[in-house]
Amino acid sequence: MRIIFMGTPEFSVPALEALAEAGHEIAAVYTQPPRPAGRGRKERPSPVHRRAAELGLEVRHPVSLKDTAEQEAFAALEADLAVVVAYGLILPQPVLDAPKNGCLNIHASLLPRWRGAAPIHRAIMAGDKETGVCIMRMEAGLDTGPVLLCEASPISPEDTTGSLHDRLSQMGARLIVQALERLGDLAPRPQPEEGVTYAEKVSKAETRVDWRRPAVEVDRHIRGLSPFPGAWCEIEGERVKLLQSRLAQGDGAPGQVLDGFTVACGDGAVEILKAQRAGKQAMGAEEFLRGKPLPEKLG
């Protein structure tokens, strides 16, 4: 098929690679414009941009698709289908209508649960036992379209957003190739109206660890925000990211250090397995504590 691919972050790259490897003609790749990054604030192309360039594909990065000229340029590609994976721009109706077979989206949740921007983070933070990937036919609403294919994946007590992200990214790549192979035979399944939840983008205001919460919630909070944006606490006035944790035995005042890097919560305790000081590399708890024991209480 002649495809337009639309994606931006690392999550989208395996799908681009899988479609190219499957022999589909990729007419163009749409991605977010390069952004200033790093100490020098030099403009850095997105992961999808870099990989598309390596594959010799045409890359387009409009700031918006609302402009009529951009919509006409999109339609002029005369694509059979558009595949959208974490692109980051709203697709106006003329864009949705332009490809002969419409637009398919790879979404990292079991729809209708966790529509929206941060489904992987929210699934872990909420304590969901499973999540997955849906291949959905796009329409004007936010992740409201009918589902063509869906596959579940369990969420383990060790999973972070990082580990789940990588697993679902590969799953999505595999499923989109299957969906295109079976496109004429798949019956789109409307999403049920019950069970709808929204995965709001994670705000900076909710990243600080609140030791007054039960340990099970603190643990999910830490793992759900790892590696990005990172849950954090204060240790002697220094902001430290907490990147991996597990439930532990122990009781004490919220924030009290019980043993090693085990910290009391409002109910129970968590053990921090990986942490990162500002400007430093992430490190395991043993290395983090070497030569610098923790204070009696964390902020």
Secondary structure, DSSP 8 states (H G I E B T S, - for coil): -EEEEEE-SGGGHHHHHHHHHTT-EEEEEE----EEETTTTEEE--HHHHHHHHTT--EE--S-S-SHHHHHHHHTT--SEEEEES--S---HHHHHSSTT-EEEEESSSTTTTEES-HHHHHHHTT-SEEEEEEEE--SSTT-S-EEEEEEEE--TT--HHHHHHHHHHHHHHHHHHHHHTTTT---B---STT--EE----GGG-B--TTSBHHHHHHHHHHTTTTT-EEEEETTEEEEEEEEEEE----STTBEEETTEEE-SBSEEEEEEEEETTS--EEHHHHHTT----SB--
